[in-house]
Amino acid sequence: MGTTIFAEMSALALATGSVNLGQGFPDTDGPAEIAEAAAAAILEGRGNQYPPGPGIPELRHAVSAHQKRFYGLEVDPDTEVLVTAGATEGIAAALLALLEPGDEAIAFEPYYDSYAACVAMAGGTRVPVTLRPPGFRPDLDALRAAITPRARLILLNSPHNPTGAVFSREELTEIAAVACEHDLLVVSDEVYEHLVFEGEHVPVASLPGMRERTVTISSAAKTFSFTGWKIGWVTGTPELVAAVRTVKQFLTYVTGGPFQYAVAQALALPDAYFASLSAGLRGKRDLLCAGLAEAGFEVYRPAGTYFVTTDIRPLGESDGMEFCAALPARAGVVAIPSAVFYDDVAAGSSQVRFAFCKKEQVLREALTRLAALARA
Ligand SMILES: Cc1ncc(COP(=O)(O)O)c(C=O)c1O
């Protein structure tokens, strides 16, 4: 099933009338006022022609203000921000810019599937460091052991998809110390920065010695529930951002002009918006986790993101790929086998990921269907 598993499983969900808890997209759009801002920009002729290569100034200023407001980070909107076609393009452009053929990129697995593809496109080699249940905490000894003279960068993702782990300030400080000691760059994918239920999101760039060696990536997709708009951003030093921009120029050049105006407005939404986003998802997490446990899964409760990883062995199952392939017919639910996120497939073979960014009644329907599994 490989890298197209999300699309394949979504198609399977449609074909079988299953509840789709596979792909990570919300089934409710983001704020109406932000959608209206995008529509107004189109109708008023703002952004309908190629916007500036680095992104419109309004959005670059809004990203800068966001980093200051939430993390106290100073980011120059003119030289230290680049708007990208979602975080996906930010990741691709960063890895293509920073990796030379033969360079090693260390990433904590299980990992988001674009990482392996982009490291490969850059001619690099991925070096996985495995996060293990129940906590999926980063193993610092394993990280140190993974570093060779070819190591160029650490690819970080916290809050972490698919496990929902949120790396603590202490863990990130230790990872940062390793990066400094070995003179490694860090590419930090922070798309779930506002989806944190326990602990805090700490941008690795805010830690001592990290500002000059970190490329931070985020996007509007998860924070504002507009995954189709594909507006992301990269922040970092002028040198790092220029390197990423040079690649981005030949990937898409620019993207989503009118949406950039709307996202600039979204980033300035009041604190209450961000608080209610995570509070709403926390409730859904609790609902899905409780129901999955009741249905017989081992549940690894996530501290962030909108995914929960489970283990199917208590159900008498062991192969997540087979389990997920059969689940639509057996129970009318679609989930993702976590094995697709691992190089060490055995480490994740019995893990299955469910998304909870869905309406409450959709989650309840899925749980009713899954409860039948335990009884079967
Ligand atoms: C960890 C991670 N990074 C990046 C992305 C992609 O973000 P975007 O839609 O902004 O390209 C996703 C989407 O699922 C993700 O889970």
The ligand as an SDF file (V2000), in Angstrom:
LIG
                    3D

 16 16  0  0  0  0  0  0  0  0999 V2000
    3.5350   15.7080   10.4080 C   0  0  0  0  0  0  0  0  0  0  0  0
    2.9150   16.3770    9.2330 C   0  0  0  0  0  0  0  0  0  0  0  0
    3.6200   17.2690    8.5430 N   0  0  0  0  0  0  0  0  0  0  0  0
    3.0980   17.8940    7.4770 C   0  0  0  0  0  0  0  0  0  0  0  0
    1.8070   17.6500    7.0540 C   0  0  0  0  0  0  0  0  0  0  0  0
    1.2860   18.3320    5.8180 C   0  0  0  0  0  0  0  0  0  0  0  0
    0.8970   19.6190    6.0530 O   0  0  0  0  0  0  0  0  0  0  0  0
    0.2830   20.4890    4.8600 P   0  0  0  0  0  0  0  0  0  0  0  0
   -1.1060   19.9980    4.6070 O   0  0  0  0  0  0  0  0  0  0  0  0
    0.3470   21.8840    5.3550 O   0  0  0  0  0  0  0  0  0  0  0  0
    1.1420   20.2680    3.6560 O   0  0  0  0  0  0  0  0  0  0  0  0
    1.0330   16.7320    7.7520 C   0  0  0  0  0  0  0  0  0  0  0  0
   -0.3460   16.4310    7.2940 C   0  0  0  0  0  0  0  0  0  0  0  0
   -0.9120   15.4080    7.6150 O   0  0  0  0  0  0  0  0  0  0  0  0
    1.5910   16.0780    8.8670 C   0  0  0  0  0  0  0  0  0  0  0  0
    0.8940   15.1790    9.5610 O   0  0  0  0  0  0  0  0  0  0  0  0
  1  2  1  0
  2  3  1  0
  2 15  2  0
  3  4  2  0
  4  5  1  0
  5  6  1  0
  5 12  2  0
  6  7  1  0
  7  8  1  0
  8  9  2  0
  8 10  1  0
  8 11  1  0
 12 13  1  0
 12 15  1  0
 13 14  2  0
 15 16  1  0
M  END
$$$$
